[in-house]
Amino acid sequence: MDDAQVQQHLAQAPGWSLVEGAIQKRFDFADYHRTMAFVNAQAWVAHVEDHHPDLLVSYNRCTVRFNTHSVGGISINDFICAAKLDALVHSAAP
C-alpha cells in the first residue's frame, strides 16, 4: 500500500496509527487476567489468518503492531486483522 492508501484505511480504523512502518494500537484492560485473555484470543485470530503481529504485553495493556514482512510494508491484511481485533474487544466489552 502506498502512503495515501494507508492513511485512507487509518481514517476508518479508530485508535490505530502508523508507527515506524507498521500500524499500531494499544489495548487497555482492567487487569492481567483480561490482558492475557486478549493475548490468547488474538493468538487464535493470528493463527486463523496466518498473519502474526508483534505484541508488547504488560500487566494491563497490550500494544499490537501489524505489518507484512513479505511485502516490506503495510498490506490490506494488516487492516483486516486490526479490524478483527477491534471487533473481538468490542464484542467482549460489558
C-alpha positions in Angstrom: 0.0 0.0 0.0 1.2 3.5 -0.7 1.1 6.2 2.0 -2.3 7.6 0.7 -3.9 4.2 0.9 -2.5 3.6 4.4 -3.9 7.0 5.6 -7.2 6.3 4.0 -7.5 3.0 5.8 -6.3 4.5 9.1 -9.1 7.1 8.9 -11.5 4.1 9.2 -9.6 2.4 12.0 -10.1 4.2 15.3 -7.2 4.1 17.6 -4.7 2.6 15.1 -1.8 4.7 14.0 1.2 4.5 11.7 4.4 4.0 13.7 7.7 3.1 12.2 6.3 1.2 9.2 3.6 -0.6 11.0 0.0 0.0 12.2 -0.2 0.0 15.9 -2.8 0.2 18.7 -2.7 -0.1 22.4 -5.4 -2.0 24.1 -6.0 -1.3 27.8 -7.6 -3.8 30.3 -8.6 -3.8 33.9 -6.1 -6.4 35.0 -3.5 -9.0 33.9 -6.1 -11.8 33.5 -8.1 -9.8 31.0 -4.9 -8.7 29.2 -3.8 -12.4 28.8 -7.3 -13.4 27.7 -7.0 -10.8 24.9 -3.5 -12.1 24.0 -4.7 -15.6 23.8 -7.8 -14.6 21.7 -5.5 -12.5 19.5 -3.2 -15.6 19.0 -6.2 -17.5 17.7 -7.1 -14.8 15.2 -3.4 -14.6 14.1 -3.4 -18.4 13.6 -6.6 -18.5 11.6 -5.5 -15.5 9.5 -1.9 -16.8 9.2 -0.8 -13.2 10.0 1.1 -12.7 13.2 1.7 -9.2 14.8 4.3 -8.1 17.2 3.0 -7.8 20.7 4.2 -5.8 23.7 2.4 -7.2 26.7 2.2 -5.5 30.1 0.1 -6.0 33.2 -3.0 -4.2 32.0 -2.3 -3.4 28.3 -1.1 -4.9 25.1 0.3 -3.0 22.1 -0.3 -4.7 18.8 1.8 -3.9 15.7 0.9 -5.2 12.2 3.0 -5.0 9.1 3.5 -7.5 6.3 7.1 -8.7 6.0 6.6 -10.3 2.6 5.7 -7.0 1.0 8.1 -4.9 3.1 5.4 -2.6 4.4 1.7 -2.5 5.2 -0.9 -4.5 3.3 -4.7 -4.8 3.4 -4.3 -7.9 5.5 -2.9 -5.8 8.3 -6.1 -3.7 8.3 -8.3 -6.8 8.1 -6.6 -8.3 11.2 -6.7 -5.0 13.0 -10.5 -4.8 12.4 -10.9 -8.4 13.7 -9.1 -7.4 16.9 -11.3 -4.3 17.3 -14.4 -6.5 16.8 -13.1 -9.0 19.3 -12.6 -6.4 22.0 -15.9 -4.7 21.2 -17.8 -7.9 21.5 -16.2 -8.7 24.8 -17.0 -5.3 26.4 -19.6 -5.3 29.1 
